[in-house]
Amino acid sequence: MWRVLHSARCSYHMQIMAGDLIRTITQDIRWIGHFHTAGNPGRKDMDDYPELNYAGICRAIAGTGYPLYVGHELAPKGDPVEALRQTFAICDQE
């Protein structure tokens, strides 16, 4: 149960402590009320630097039928508007 509750809180911490995000998300979606994510390391832009594949993670979330929002910590290294556009393009999966 800890793993399920932890995955609901933050994929950043779940990846660091447990891994296996996509399988856990798809198996335990009924227990998840909100996704709060952050890139690792650094919690900066959602570009090629973080070790997480957010396109794949967001595709898995969308595949569960999850109807709510995904919150992402974003501290842009450059232009904040461009960073938001890039992040939206990665996360807008169907």
Backbone bond lengths (Angstrom), bond angles and torsions (degrees), N, CA, C in turn:
res aa  C-N    CA-C-N  psi(-1)  N-CA   C-N-CA  omega(-1)  CA-C   N-CA-C  phi
1 M - - - 1.445 - - 1.527 111.28 -
2 W 1.330 118.25 -35.29 1.463 120.44 178.78 1.510 110.66 -55.65
3 R 1.326 116.40 -42.04 1.453 120.95 -177.79 1.522 111.24 -62.21
4 V 1.315 116.58 -41.42 1.460 120.81 179.77 1.517 110.53 -64.85
5 L 1.312 117.01 -49.71 1.460 119.78 -179.77 1.522 111.10 -63.17
6 H 1.304 116.15 -38.70 1.460 119.42 179.73 1.527 110.85 -65.45
7 S 1.333 117.37 -40.62 1.461 119.22 -179.93 1.518 111.03 -64.90
8 A 1.316 116.64 -31.28 1.455 120.01 178.90 1.527 110.99 -69.37
9 R 1.303 117.25 -27.58 1.456 120.63 -177.23 1.522 112.58 -79.96
10 C 1.306 118.41 -46.36 1.461 116.90 -173.10 1.522 111.21 -168.41
11 S 1.332 116.30 119.42 1.459 119.03 179.18 1.531 110.91 -66.23
12 Y 1.315 117.76 -28.08 1.460 121.85 176.69 1.528 110.26 -56.50
13 H 1.337 117.68 -53.40 1.458 121.27 -179.43 1.516 111.47 -69.94
14 M 1.306 117.24 -36.47 1.452 119.00 -179.68 1.524 110.84 -63.42
15 Q 1.319 117.05 -41.50 1.465 120.04 179.15 1.523 110.61 -63.50
16 I 1.304 117.28 -42.69 1.458 121.01 -179.34 1.529 110.88 -65.56
17 M 1.327 116.89 -41.53 1.459 120.20 -171.67 1.528 114.27 -94.51
18 A 1.333 117.99 -28.70 1.462 118.65 -172.97 1.522 114.13 -133.83
19 G 1.320 118.01 -32.31 1.463 120.64 -176.58 1.513 112.00 71.72
20 D 1.328 116.71 -165.68 1.465 123.08 175.97 1.529 112.61 57.11
21 L 1.322 116.98 43.86 1.457 121.78 -174.59 1.522 113.90 -60.13
22 I 1.321 117.66 -52.94 1.464 120.29 -172.30 1.527 111.19 -62.57
23 R 1.308 117.95 -44.69 1.473 120.02 178.93 1.532 110.43 -61.96
24 T 1.323 117.49 -43.78 1.462 120.80 -179.76 1.522 111.21 -65.42
25 I 1.320 117.20 -42.81 1.469 120.69 178.27 1.522 110.14 -58.91
26 T 1.316 117.34 -49.94 1.466 119.92 -175.95 1.531 111.93 -68.74
27 Q 1.317 118.06 -35.38 1.462 120.07 179.81 1.528 112.67 -75.61
28 D 1.325 117.02 -32.15 1.461 120.47 -170.25 1.522 114.05 -115.93
29 I 1.319 117.78 19.33 1.470 121.11 -175.72 1.528 112.16 -56.29
30 R 1.303 117.99 -30.91 1.477 120.01 -178.04 1.527 111.91 -63.36
31 W 1.330 117.89 -20.20 1.460 122.15 -179.56 1.520 112.67 -96.68
32 I 1.308 118.06 -4.13 1.465 121.47 -173.53 1.519 109.86 -99.86
33 G 1.325 116.27 121.60 1.451 121.68 -179.69 1.517 113.02 -102.36
34 H 1.318 117.06 -19.60 1.471 120.74 -179.14 1.524 108.81 -160.26
35 F 1.315 115.88 142.76 1.458 121.56 173.55 1.523 108.46 -106.34
36 H 1.307 115.81 128.90 1.461 122.54 176.31 1.522 105.55 -126.21
37 T 1.317 117.43 114.92 1.455 121.31 -172.12 1.522 111.69 -119.19
38 A 1.330 114.57 164.70 1.461 121.70 174.69 1.521 107.92 -161.10
39 G 1.304 116.50 144.23 1.454 120.37 177.72 1.525 111.23 -71.16
40 N 1.300 115.61 148.62 1.462 121.21 178.26 1.526 107.88 -130.42
41 P 1.306 118.96 126.96 1.452 128.97 -0.07 1.527 111.72 -85.47
42 G 1.295 116.42 158.46 1.446 122.29 167.48 1.506 119.06 99.07
43 R 1.315 118.98 -21.59 1.470 121.21 179.46 1.518 112.10 52.07
44 K 1.314 116.86 41.67 1.465 121.15 -178.80 1.523 110.09 -104.83
45 D 1.330 116.80 -135.09 1.464 121.44 -178.74 1.527 111.53 -66.31
46 M 1.314 115.18 155.33 1.449 121.15 174.33 1.529 106.68 -92.72
47 D 1.331 114.94 77.12 1.460 120.94 -178.18 1.529 108.35 -122.62
48 D 1.317 118.80 -149.38 1.465 121.81 -179.10 1.528 113.33 -80.66
49 Y 1.315 118.83 -3.44 1.465 121.50 -175.86 1.535 113.86 -78.79
50 P 1.346 119.62 -46.82 1.471 118.56 -178.52 1.524 112.49 -62.25
51 E 1.316 116.46 149.84 1.463 120.75 -178.90 1.521 112.92 -78.02
52 L 1.329 118.73 -12.33 1.459 121.33 -179.01 1.530 111.40 -88.72
53 N 1.313 115.85 140.68 1.464 122.18 176.33 1.526 107.86 -92.37
54 Y 1.333 115.99 88.03 1.461 119.34 -174.77 1.523 113.19 -69.66
55 A 1.307 119.63 -26.36 1.466 119.76 174.38 1.528 109.32 -62.47
56 G 1.315 117.45 -45.24 1.461 121.33 177.97 1.517 112.53 -66.36
57 I 1.327 116.67 -41.56 1.466 120.76 179.02 1.526 110.04 -63.70
58 C 1.333 117.56 -46.58 1.465 120.76 -179.59 1.525 111.39 -67.44
59 R 1.327 117.58 -34.00 1.465 120.67 175.24 1.531 109.97 -63.12
60 A 1.326 116.77 -41.43 1.468 121.04 177.89 1.526 111.14 -65.02
61 I 1.327 116.77 -42.46 1.470 120.60 177.66 1.534 109.75 -61.07
62 A 1.322 116.78 -48.13 1.475 120.46 179.35 1.529 111.16 -60.79
63 G 1.332 117.29 -36.85 1.453 121.46 -179.56 1.522 113.96 -65.93
64 T 1.335 117.35 -18.59 1.457 120.50 177.66 1.529 112.19 -82.50
65 G 1.341 116.29 -11.95 1.458 119.75 -175.37 1.521 113.26 85.02
66 Y 1.325 117.40 9.91 1.470 122.10 179.21 1.527 109.13 -54.87
67 P 1.355 118.16 120.39 1.466 120.25 -172.04 1.525 116.15 -95.45
68 L 1.321 117.83 1.34 1.461 119.91 -172.13 1.528 111.58 -105.84
69 Y 1.315 116.06 -162.34 1.453 122.50 -174.08 1.521 112.66 -94.64
70 V 1.323 114.78 158.72 1.452 122.73 171.88 1.524 106.06 -117.33
71 G 1.322 116.86 119.59 1.459 121.17 177.68 1.521 109.62 -90.75
72 H 1.332 117.15 137.53 1.460 120.45 179.74 1.520 109.87 -131.48
73 E 1.327 115.99 129.37 1.458 120.54 173.92 1.522 107.97 -71.24
74 L 1.301 116.27 128.98 1.458 120.64 -176.62 1.522 109.49 -139.21
75 A 1.316 116.29 119.88 1.460 123.24 176.34 1.529 106.02 -124.17
76 P 1.328 117.79 82.97 1.460 121.27 -172.22 1.524 113.75 -55.40
77 K 1.325 113.95 139.15 1.464 120.66 176.44 1.525 110.61 -79.79
78 G 1.327 115.83 -23.49 1.465 120.71 -178.05 1.517 110.41 -132.99
79 D 1.328 115.93 -131.55 1.459 122.66 -177.97 1.532 110.27 -64.18
80 P 1.340 118.37 118.23 1.455 120.46 -176.24 1.533 113.76 -65.26
81 V 1.321 117.88 -35.12 1.465 120.57 179.22 1.531 110.16 -66.12
82 E 1.319 117.01 -43.83 1.465 120.15 177.64 1.524 111.23 -64.61
83 A 1.327 117.30 -38.38 1.464 120.87 177.78 1.526 110.75 -63.14
84 L 1.337 117.06 -40.24 1.467 120.37 176.74 1.522 111.47 -65.04
85 R 1.322 116.82 -42.41 1.475 120.28 177.78 1.533 110.66 -59.95
86 Q 1.313 116.72 -46.13 1.446 121.62 179.93 1.527 111.48 -62.53
87 T 1.324 115.62 -43.69 1.465 120.97 179.48 1.526 110.41 -63.32
88 F 1.324 117.48 -44.82 1.464 120.67 178.53 1.529 110.97 -61.04
89 A 1.318 117.72 -43.02 1.461 121.10 -179.73 1.530 111.11 -61.94
90 I 1.315 117.67 -37.79 1.464 121.00 179.14 1.520 110.90 -71.01
91 C 1.320 117.04 -39.99 1.470 121.39 -174.27 1.524 113.99 -85.10
92 D 1.309 118.40 -17.13 1.468 121.53 -176.68 1.530 109.94 -80.00
93 Q 1.306 116.26 73.74 1.472 122.88 -177.50 1.517 109.80 -106.06
94 E 1.315 115.18 150.11 1.471 119.64 177.58 1.488 111.67 -123.71
